Amino acid sequence: MDERKRGHRPIARDGVQHAHGTDPGWQRWDKKVPVIPAQTAASASGAMRGVFLLAITVALFDVALAFFSTDFTQWLDKHHGVGARQWIERADLKSTGSFGGRKDANQTLAHNPVVFVHGVSHTVGTMMKEAAMHYWWKGYTEAETYGITYDNPKGDKMRWMKYTMECDHVKRIRFLIEAVHAYTGRPVDVVAFSMGVPISRKAILGGHCVENNHYIGAPITDKMGTYVGVAGPNKGVAPVLMGIPYALCAMSPFLPVCNPVDGLFSGFCPFKSRFIDDINRSSRYEGQRIYTIGSTMDEVVGYYVCMEVTTRIKGQNGEKIFKDKKHDPTFKSSFDTQLAMLNGWPF
């Protein structure tokens, strides 16, 4: 008689008696199950370990590129306090919040440090880090490239409409520039993109914030090296769509990004926002050398605003104008042009 019908505990393949139904291999008794050879199993196990190690390596590499270096972190904590460092580091954004700093206090710099300032609806860990990595490939180091995120898009594709050039954004960028100057002992170069251009210009200019009259200090031109503004709405915005410019902010002043105080209000010539008027009232304060990059086909900031090229900065030393680039590609395709401008090479 079948032992299972007589109530006997079946003996499993491991030689141990199990109560009926409790052997995890019970259902295999009546079925042919292929057995994985030990060598194949070992190979599979090795492959899994390889995948696991690769994942760990990628994660560690990502972390290594995230946040400030240990040396810069310790320097900021010592000279400005943990709270100030956390204010600009943006650990809440993980790998996209910030980057930069020496490996140790003895590391020397071959180039002026570069502060990257991101554009609307971006974090510094996206296109700005892509630019920084290109700079590394061309001979720069992490000790010569810095960036922070001044706002948090949180994946909101329409976040750009809610942005303003508020005082807090300006102060964060100014704090970073001054900190990097003191930390490295060298003039600071700035590469700014899109809305990051007027924000960084105000950070360097100083004075009073237009929306709350808060005084942020005198100009810091003496701490600056070269300034490069890419696709910046220095005169406002007039997006080019199908070859035709549209005075977006003149038609939509109710949008925060277009407001007439700390927004990009423009197009209702000759009126512009107080912020735009403020950064254009003076000239040649952005750095010892000033360059701009723009495109005639920019679908975000446009090209002409009230008969002025919006990406140009009064008193600039030179510019590069693309004829066929849209907004983001104007930045992404200009890495080598930026480097040439920073280093005094032909472009």
MITORDO-464420 format. One record per residue (C-alpha): residue number from 1; z, y, x. Coordinates in nm, 2 decimals. Layout:
N
NUM | Z | Y | X
...
This chain:
347
1 | 0.00 | 0.00 | 0.00
2 | -0.07 | 0.35 | 0.11
3 | 0.25 | 0.48 | 0.28
4 | 0.21 | 0.81 | 0.11
5 | 0.24 | 0.64 | -0.23
6 | 0.56 | 0.46 | -0.12
7 | 0.73 | 0.79 | -0.04
8 | 0.72 | 0.74 | 0.34
9 | 0.69 | 1.05 | 0.55
10 | 0.35 | 1.05 | 0.72
11 | 0.34 | 1.05 | 1.09
12 | 0.14 | 1.34 | 1.22
13 | -0.08 | 1.33 | 1.52
14 | 0.19 | 1.49 | 1.73
15 | 0.40 | 1.18 | 1.66
16 | 0.66 | 1.37 | 1.45
17 | 0.74 | 1.28 | 1.09
18 | 0.69 | 1.57 | 0.85
19 | 0.78 | 1.60 | 0.48
20 | 0.49 | 1.54 | 0.25
21 | 0.28 | 1.86 | 0.25
22 | 0.46 | 2.04 | 0.53
23 | 0.24 | 1.92 | 0.81
24 | 0.01 | 2.21 | 0.89
25 | -0.26 | 1.95 | 0.97
26 | -0.21 | 1.76 | 0.65
27 | -0.54 | 1.84 | 0.50
28 | -0.72 | 1.72 | 0.82
29 | -0.62 | 1.36 | 0.76
30 | -0.90 | 1.29 | 0.52
31 | -1.16 | 1.52 | 0.69
32 | -1.34 | 1.51 | 1.02
33 | -1.26 | 1.83 | 1.20
34 | -1.45 | 1.91 | 1.53
35 | -1.21 | 1.93 | 1.83
36 | -1.27 | 2.22 | 2.06
37 | -1.30 | 2.09 | 2.42
38 | -1.03 | 2.22 | 2.65
39 | -1.28 | 2.39 | 2.88
40 | -1.45 | 2.57 | 2.59
41 | -1.11 | 2.68 | 2.46
42 | -1.01 | 2.81 | 2.80
43 | -1.34 | 3.00 | 2.82
44 | -1.29 | 3.15 | 2.48
45 | -0.93 | 3.24 | 2.57
46 | -1.06 | 3.41 | 2.89
47 | -1.32 | 3.60 | 2.70
48 | -1.05 | 3.72 | 2.46
49 | -0.83 | 3.83 | 2.75
50 | -1.13 | 4.02 | 2.89
51 | -1.19 | 4.20 | 2.56
52 | -0.82 | 4.28 | 2.54
53 | -0.80 | 4.42 | 2.89
54 | -1.12 | 4.62 | 2.83
55 | -0.96 | 4.77 | 2.52
56 | -0.65 | 4.86 | 2.71
57 | -0.85 | 5.01 | 2.99
58 | -1.05 | 5.23 | 2.75
59 | -0.73 | 5.34 | 2.57
60 | -0.56 | 5.43 | 2.90
61 | -0.88 | 5.61 | 3.01
62 | -0.88 | 5.81 | 2.69
63 | -0.51 | 5.89 | 2.73
64 | -0.58 | 5.99 | 3.09
65 | -0.83 | 6.25 | 2.96
66 | -0.60 | 6.36 | 2.69
67 | -0.32 | 6.63 | 2.71
68 | -0.23 | 6.81 | 3.02
69 | -0.17 | 6.64 | 3.35
70 | 0.19 | 6.55 | 3.44
71 | 0.19 | 6.82 | 3.71
72 | 0.07 | 7.10 | 3.47
73 | 0.31 | 6.98 | 3.20
74 | 0.60 | 7.00 | 3.44
75 | 0.49 | 7.34 | 3.56
76 | 0.46 | 7.48 | 3.20
77 | 0.80 | 7.34 | 3.10
78 | 0.96 | 7.50 | 3.41
79 | 0.80 | 7.84 | 3.38
80 | 0.75 | 7.88 | 3.01
81 | 0.96 | 7.62 | 2.84
82 | 0.89 | 7.30 | 2.65
83 | 0.83 | 7.48 | 2.32
84 | 0.55 | 7.70 | 2.47
85 | 0.38 | 7.40 | 2.62
86 | 0.39 | 7.21 | 2.30
87 | 0.25 | 7.51 | 2.11
88 | -0.07 | 7.50 | 2.31
89 | -0.09 | 7.13 | 2.40
90 | -0.14 | 7.02 | 2.04
91 | -0.01 | 6.66 | 2.08
92 | -0.06 | 6.62 | 1.71
93 | -0.43 | 6.60 | 1.77
94 | -0.38 | 6.32 | 2.03
95 | -0.68 | 6.29 | 2.27
96 | -0.87 | 6.59 | 2.12
97 | -0.59 | 6.84 | 2.15
98 | -0.60 | 6.96 | 2.51
99 | -0.68 | 6.87 | 2.87
100 | -0.64 | 7.00 | 3.23
101 | -0.42 | 7.01 | 3.53
102 | -0.38 | 6.89 | 3.89
103 | -0.28 | 6.53 | 3.98
104 | 0.00 | 6.67 | 4.20
105 | 0.11 | 7.01 | 4.33
106 | -0.07 | 6.95 | 4.66
107 | -0.42 | 6.91 | 4.51
108 | -0.65 | 7.19 | 4.62
109 | -0.93 | 7.35 | 4.41
110 | -1.29 | 7.40 | 4.53
111 | -1.39 | 7.61 | 4.23
112 | -1.23 | 7.86 | 4.01
113 | -1.06 | 7.69 | 3.71
114 | -1.26 | 7.70 | 3.39
115 | -1.10 | 7.75 | 3.05
116 | -1.32 | 7.61 | 2.77
117 | -1.28 | 7.77 | 2.43
118 | -1.42 | 7.57 | 2.13
119 | -1.60 | 7.68 | 1.83
120 | -1.54 | 7.67 | 1.45
121 | -1.45 | 7.34 | 1.30
122 | -1.42 | 7.18 | 1.64
123 | -1.14 | 7.07 | 1.87
124 | -1.14 | 7.11 | 2.24
125 | -1.16 | 6.73 | 2.28
126 | -1.52 | 6.71 | 2.14
127 | -1.80 | 6.92 | 2.28
128 | -1.58 | 7.10 | 2.53
129 | -1.46 | 6.78 | 2.68
130 | -1.82 | 6.66 | 2.69
131 | -1.90 | 6.97 | 2.89
132 | -1.59 | 6.92 | 3.12
133 | -1.70 | 6.57 | 3.19
134 | -2.05 | 6.69 | 3.29
135 | -1.87 | 6.94 | 3.52
136 | -1.68 | 6.66 | 3.68
137 | -2.00 | 6.47 | 3.74
138 | -2.13 | 6.78 | 3.92
139 | -1.82 | 6.81 | 4.15
140 | -1.55 | 6.98 | 3.95
141 | -1.21 | 6.80 | 3.89
142 | -0.96 | 6.79 | 3.61
143 | -0.76 | 7.04 | 3.81
144 | -1.05 | 7.29 | 3.76
145 | -1.11 | 7.23 | 3.38
146 | -0.88 | 7.33 | 3.10
147 | -0.89 | 7.35 | 2.72
148 | -0.67 | 7.37 | 2.41
149 | -0.73 | 7.35 | 2.04
150 | -0.64 | 7.68 | 1.86
151 | -0.69 | 7.54 | 1.51
152 | -0.70 | 7.20 | 1.33
153 | -1.01 | 7.11 | 1.13
154 | -0.85 | 6.77 | 1.02
155 | -1.19 | 6.63 | 0.95
156 | -1.27 | 6.89 | 0.69
157 | -1.65 | 6.95 | 0.71
158 | -1.61 | 7.28 | 0.51
159 | -1.32 | 7.40 | 0.72
160 | -1.54 | 7.66 | 0.89
161 | -1.53 | 7.87 | 0.57
162 | -1.15 | 7.90 | 0.60
163 | -1.14 | 8.01 | 0.96
164 | -1.05 | 8.36 | 1.07
165 | -1.00 | 8.51 | 1.42
166 | -0.63 | 8.54 | 1.35
167 | -0.38 | 8.67 | 1.60
168 | -0.22 | 8.32 | 1.66
169 | -0.56 | 8.19 | 1.78
170 | -0.60 | 8.48 | 2.02
171 | -0.25 | 8.45 | 2.16
172 | -0.29 | 8.08 | 2.23
173 | -0.61 | 8.13 | 2.43
174 | -0.46 | 8.43 | 2.62
175 | -0.15 | 8.23 | 2.70
176 | -0.36 | 7.95 | 2.85
177 | -0.57 | 8.18 | 3.06
178 | -0.27 | 8.36 | 3.20
179 | -0.09 | 8.02 | 3.26
180 | -0.39 | 7.87 | 3.44
181 | -0.42 | 8.18 | 3.66
182 | -0.06 | 8.16 | 3.76
183 | -0.07 | 7.79 | 3.80
184 | -0.38 | 7.78 | 4.02
185 | -0.35 | 8.12 | 4.19
186 | -0.72 | 8.17 | 4.13
187 | -0.94 | 8.39 | 3.90
188 | -1.01 | 8.21 | 3.58
189 | -1.36 | 8.15 | 3.45
190 | -1.42 | 8.11 | 3.08
191 | -1.69 | 7.92 | 2.89
192 | -1.66 | 7.99 | 2.52
193 | -1.87 | 7.87 | 2.23
194 | -1.94 | 8.00 | 1.88
195 | -1.63 | 8.17 | 1.72
196 | -1.45 | 8.09 | 2.05
197 | -1.65 | 8.37 | 2.20
198 | -1.50 | 8.66 | 2.00
199 | -1.16 | 8.50 | 2.01
200 | -1.16 | 8.46 | 2.38
201 | -1.30 | 8.82 | 2.43
202 | -1.01 | 8.96 | 2.23
203 | -0.76 | 8.74 | 2.43
204 | -0.89 | 8.90 | 2.75
205 | -0.91 | 9.25 | 2.60
206 | -0.56 | 9.25 | 2.46
207 | -0.44 | 9.54 | 2.25
208 | -0.33 | 9.51 | 1.89
209 | -0.43 | 9.23 | 1.66
210 | -0.63 | 9.38 | 1.38
211 | -0.47 | 9.20 | 1.09
212 | -0.10 | 9.26 | 1.18
213 | -0.10 | 9.53 | 1.45
214 | 0.09 | 9.30 | 1.68
215 | 0.06 | 9.41 | 2.04
216 | -0.04 | 9.13 | 2.27
217 | -0.06 | 9.32 | 2.60
218 | -0.30 | 9.51 | 2.83
219 | -0.64 | 9.37 | 2.94
220 | -0.62 | 9.08 | 3.18
221 | -0.96 | 9.15 | 3.34
222 | -0.81 | 9.14 | 3.69
223 | -0.72 | 8.77 | 3.63
224 | -1.08 | 8.68 | 3.53
225 | -1.37 | 8.54 | 3.73
226 | -1.69 | 8.47 | 3.54
227 | -1.73 | 8.48 | 3.16
228 | -2.00 | 8.28 | 2.98
229 | -2.04 | 8.32 | 2.60
230 | -2.25 | 8.06 | 2.43
231 | -2.39 | 8.11 | 2.08
232 | -2.13 | 8.37 | 2.01
233 | -2.13 | 8.59 | 1.70
234 | -2.05 | 8.91 | 1.89
235 | -2.22 | 9.13 | 1.63
236 | -2.16 | 8.91 | 1.33
237 | -2.37 | 8.63 | 1.18
238 | -2.71 | 8.61 | 1.02
239 | -2.80 | 8.23 | 1.01
240 | -3.17 | 8.15 | 1.07
241 | -3.30 | 7.91 | 0.80
242 | -3.66 | 7.81 | 0.80
243 | -3.73 | 8.10 | 1.04
244 | -3.57 | 8.36 | 0.81
245 | -3.24 | 8.53 | 0.89
246 | -2.98 | 8.56 | 0.61
247 | -2.70 | 8.81 | 0.60
248 | -2.45 | 8.54 | 0.50
249 | -2.13 | 8.74 | 0.54
250 | -2.27 | 9.05 | 0.37
251 | -2.33 | 8.83 | 0.07
252 | -2.00 | 8.64 | 0.09
253 | -1.72 | 8.88 | 0.21
254 | -1.47 | 8.68 | -0.01
255 | -1.49 | 8.38 | 0.23
256 | -1.21 | 8.40 | 0.49
257 | -1.46 | 8.35 | 0.77
258 | -1.65 | 8.65 | 0.65
259 | -1.36 | 8.88 | 0.56
260 | -1.38 | 9.25 | 0.68
261 | -1.06 | 9.24 | 0.88
262 | -1.03 | 8.94 | 1.12
263 | -1.35 | 8.77 | 1.00
264 | -1.72 | 8.80 | 1.08
265 | -1.82 | 9.05 | 0.81
266 | -2.16 | 9.19 | 0.91
267 | -2.51 | 9.24 | 0.78
268 | -2.43 | 9.53 | 0.55
269 | -2.55 | 9.76 | 0.83
270 | -2.39 | 9.94 | 1.00
271 | -2.06 | 9.81 | 0.88
272 | -1.88 | 9.52 | 1.06
273 | -1.53 | 9.37 | 1.05
274 | -1.25 | 9.55 | 1.22
275 | -1.23 | 9.26 | 1.47
276 | -1.60 | 9.28 | 1.57
277 | -1.57 | 9.66 | 1.61
278 | -1.26 | 9.61 | 1.82
279 | -1.41 | 9.37 | 2.08
280 | -1.73 | 9.58 | 2.11
281 | -1.56 | 9.92 | 2.15
282 | -1.51 | 9.86 | 2.53
283 | -1.74 | 9.69 | 2.78
284 | -1.72 | 9.48 | 3.09
285 | -1.36 | 9.37 | 3.04
286 | -1.44 | 9.00 | 3.00
287 | -1.48 | 8.92 | 3.37
288 | -1.63 | 9.02 | 3.70
289 | -1.96 | 8.87 | 3.59
290 | -2.06 | 8.83 | 3.23
291 | -2.33 | 8.60 | 3.09
292 | -2.45 | 8.48 | 2.75
293 | -2.66 | 8.20 | 2.61
294 | -2.82 | 8.21 | 2.27
295 | -3.12 | 8.09 | 2.06
296 | -3.36 | 8.25 | 1.83
297 | -3.33 | 7.96 | 1.59
298 | -2.96 | 7.94 | 1.56
299 | -2.88 | 7.83 | 1.21
300 | -2.51 | 7.92 | 1.23
301 | -2.47 | 8.26 | 1.40
302 | -2.84 | 8.36 | 1.40
303 | -3.02 | 8.59 | 1.65
304 | -3.06 | 8.94 | 1.52
305 | -2.78 | 9.11 | 1.32
306 | -2.85 | 9.47 | 1.22
307 | -3.13 | 9.49 | 1.49
308 | -2.90 | 9.37 | 1.76
309 | -2.90 | 9.03 | 1.94
310 | -2.56 | 8.89 | 1.82
311 | -2.50 | 8.67 | 2.12
312 | -2.53 | 8.95 | 2.37
313 | -2.23 | 9.12 | 2.52
314 | -2.25 | 9.49 | 2.62
315 | -2.27 | 9.52 | 3.00
316 | -2.36 | 9.16 | 3.06
317 | -2.51 | 9.05 | 3.39
318 | -2.77 | 8.82 | 3.24
319 | -2.86 | 8.58 | 2.96
320 | -3.05 | 8.27 | 2.87
321 | -3.23 | 8.26 | 2.54
322 | -3.37 | 7.94 | 2.39
323 | -3.66 | 7.95 | 2.15
324 | -3.61 | 7.63 | 1.97
325 | -3.24 | 7.52 | 1.98
326 | -3.00 | 7.50 | 1.69
327 | -2.64 | 7.60 | 1.72
328 | -2.46 | 7.30 | 1.87
329 | -2.76 | 7.19 | 2.08
330 | -2.76 | 7.54 | 2.24
331 | -2.42 | 7.45 | 2.39
332 | -2.49 | 7.09 | 2.46
333 | -2.82 | 7.15 | 2.64
334 | -2.69 | 7.44 | 2.85
335 | -2.43 | 7.26 | 3.07
336 | -2.63 | 7.31 | 3.39
337 | -2.71 | 7.67 | 3.29
338 | -2.34 | 7.73 | 3.25
339 | -2.27 | 7.59 | 3.59
340 | -2.54 | 7.81 | 3.74
341 | -2.39 | 8.12 | 3.58
342 | -2.04 | 8.03 | 3.70
343 | -2.14 | 7.97 | 4.06
344 | -2.40 | 8.24 | 4.10
345 | -2.70 | 8.00 | 4.12
346 | -3.04 | 8.08 | 3.98
347 | -3.09 | 7.99 | 3.61
